[in-house]
Amino acid sequence: MSSHNFSIEFFPPKTPEGAEKLRVTRARLAELQPKYFSVTFGAGGSTQKGTLDTVLEIRNEGHDAAPHISCLGSSRESLRAILTQYKENGIKRLVALRGDAPSGYGGVDFSSSEFRYANELVEFIRTETGDWFHIEVAAYPEMHPQAKSPQDDVQRFAAKVKAGANGAITQYFYNTDAYFRFVEEAQKLGATVPVIAGIMPITNYSQLMRFSDMCGTEIPRWIRLKLAAYGDDAESIRAFGLDVVTQLCERLLAGGAPGLHFYTLNNAAATTAIWHRLK
């Protein structure tokens, strides 16, 4: 897998115990020598400070780190300050997202944001910082939950690439056809940047269902039924999840996916196991 782009995602810990646990997880995953670690933020950028702290800690350990940066609810001024901070600290990679409205904001109208869409954010980063940052954006093989149509979704993706994105990371999915179709359609629109496949290891059935409902990922029926049938048998769920996701990764890489981006949920075990199988 050495010729492929392989990266790992964390969320910023909220407690000292969480930070300690993440250090242990990170040390284990660093042994796999990923290209970089990315660090998310809370909805509405609520943990931007946590993101910065985590990113700098990773950087100081000698690894490449890519903070997620979101434009919903952010002003030009606040974004300019964040970009300056990352630049001053030698961070060269960003994941630029529209971001979600913070939960609990209910009916708040985010149209007052200075940026409505990720392509505007990418454009702003390029205007402010030139070619300093390598910018990854999000891609949705099974369509963004708020997109009007699949066509509209691919066009929005192409707009982000046109605005200056260097590459993309997909939302996780379990249907390889959706990924390859998306890439093909994006390329027809001139969006030819590498689209790295986002991978979510399966370790917990109820958690997976909850996440997937939120982000619009489809869990194929045969996988759902199988997981439901295991009930509370965590060992069987883990073993089955490992098989399913390893095969997914194999099919993606064999079909030409340029790399994999693992959503670890700050745990090392599943990602490490899949990685060793792929080796």
N, C-alpha and C positions, 0 to 999 in steps of 0.2 A: 504493500500500500504506500510505499515511500514516495512514489510519483504523484500520489493523490494528496489533496488538501484535507487535513484532518484536524478538526478543532473541537473545543469543549466549552460548554456554557455553564456558568454559575449564576446564582442570584446573590445579592449582597446580604450577608447575615444581619439579623436584627439584634442579636444579643451577644455578649462576650463568649458564651458557650458555643453559639452558632459559629462565631468567627474561629474559635479553636477547632471545632469539628471540620470546618472548611479547610483549614490549614492541613489537617491530616489527610482529608480527601484529595486536596490539591497535590500533596507530596506523592501520593500513590499514582495519580493520573499524570503527573509530570514525567514519571518513568516511561510513559508511552511516547513521550516527545511530540506532543501535538504542535501544530504550527503556531497556534495562539490560544489563549483562554479569553472568552468574552464574558462580560458581566452585565446583567440586566439592571433595570431600575424599577421602582414601584410605579403603579399607574399614575399618570400625571407627573412623572418625574419625582415622585415623593421621596425616593431614597437616593437622589443624585449625589448627596454627600457620601452615603454608604458605597455607592458605585465608585466614586473617585478613590476613597480609602482602599477599597478592595483592589482596584486596578493598580494603584501605586504599590501596594504590598506585593502583588504578583510581579510587577515590573522590577521591584527591588530584589526579588528572588531570582531574577535573571531570565524571566520568560516574557514573551510578547503578550500584551493584553489589549483587548478592544472593548472600550466602554460602549454600552448602548446609549443612544442619545435620541430624545423624542421631541417632537415639535408641538404636540397638542398642549395647550395651556402654557406655552413658553413664549416669552417676548424675545425680540431680536437682542435686546440688551443682555438678558440672562443667558441666552445661547452664546452670545459673543464672549461673555465672561467664562463660560464653561469651556469653549473651544480654546481660549487663551490659556486657561489652566492646563488643559491636556497637552497643548503644544509646548508650553514651558516645561512640562515634565517629560518631554520626549516621547509622548504617545503618538504613534504613527497610523493607528488603525481605528476606525469607528464603525459601529453598526447604527445606521440612521433610519429611524422608524417614525411613523406618524404617532404611534403610541395610543394607549387607551385612555378614555376619560377615567379619572380616579373613581373607584367604586364609592358609593355614598354621595356622589355628586348628583345622583338621580337625574333630574331634568335640567341640569345646568347646561346652558347653551355655550358650546365651545367655539361657536363661529366667531367669537370675539378674539380668538387666538390670532396672532399675526400670521401664522402658517396653518393652512387647512390640510395640506397633503404632504407626503414625504418628498415628492419631487421638488417642492418649494424649499424644503429643508436642505436637500442635497445641493440645490442651486446656491442657497445662502452659504453653506459650508465652503463651496468652491470659490464663491466671490470673496469670502473673508480670508480664506487660508490657501488659495491656489491648489497646488498639487501636494501639499504637505501630507494630507490624510489619504490612506487607502480606505475607500468607503464601500461597505457592504449594505445592501438594502434587503427588505423582506420579499419573498415570493410565495404565492399561495396556489399550489397545484390543484387544490380542490375548491378554489375561490375564496376570497376574503368574505367573512360572514356579512359584511355590509356592502359588498359590491352589487351593482345593479344586475350584472350578467357576467358570465365567464369572459365574454369578449371585452367588456368594459374593464374587467380586472386585468387582463393581459395588456390592454392599452395603457392602463395606469402604471403597470410594471415597466413597460417600454419608456414611458415618460420619465421614470426615475433614472433609468439607464442613460437616457438622452441628457438628463440634467447633470450627469457626471459620476454615476455610480460605477465602481470597478468590478463589482461582483454582487452575488445575491446568496442568501441562505433561505431555504424554504421553511414554512411551517411544517411540523412533522406530519407524516401520512403513512398509510400502510398499503397503498395501492400504487404500484410502480407505473402502471399505464398513465395515471393522472400526471405523474411527474414528467414522463417522457413527452406526453402530449403538450404539456405546458411549455416545456423548453422549446419544442418544435415551433409552437405558435409564436412564442416570444422572438425566436430567431427570424421568423418571417417578417416581423415588424422591425427588424434591424437591431433587436436587443440580443447581442451575441456574447455578453459577458458570461463568465463561469457561474452556473447555478448549483451551489452546493446543497446537497440533500440534508434536511434537518431530520435527525433520528431520535425518537423517544423510546428508550428501553421500556419493556413492559414488566413491571414488578408488582403492581397493585391494581386490582380490577376497578374498585370504586373510584379511586383517584384518577385513573385513566379515563373512565366514563365522564367524570366531572370536567376534567380539562378539555376533553374532546367536544363536549356539549358547548363549552364556552368559546372554543376557537373554530368550531365548524369542521373538525377533522372527522372523517367517517371511519368507524371501526367496522371492518368487513364482518358480515353476519356470522361466518364460520368461526372467526376469532372471538367474537362476543359470546357466542353460545358455549364455546369451549371454556372460556374463562369463567363464565357464570357457573358452569357445571363443576368446576373445581371448588366452588364455595370458599371456605376458609383455609383451604390447603395451600398455604403460601409457597411451599416447596415446589408443588406441581405447577403453580402459576409462574414461578420464576423459571423453571426448566422449560416450560412451553414458550414463555415470552422470549427466552434466550434463543430458542430454535427459530421462532417466527422472525425476530428482528435481525438475526444473523443472516438468514436467507434473503430477507429484504435488502440488506446491505450488499450481499453478494450479487444479487440481480441488478442493483443500481450501478455498482462499479463495473460489472461485466457489460452493461448496456451503455457505458460511456459517461456516467456521472463523474464530474471532476473531483468529487470529494464528499466527506461526511462531516456533519456538525452535530455533536451529541448533546442533547438536553439532559444533563445529569441530575438535576434537582439536588445538587450538592452531595451526591452519593457516588462512590467510586466503583462499587462491585459490578453492577450490570455492564457499564461501559467497558471496564477492564476485561470482563469475560468475553464480550462481543469482539473487542479489539484483538484479543489473543486468538480467537477462532478465525478471524479474518486473516491474520498473519499467515 
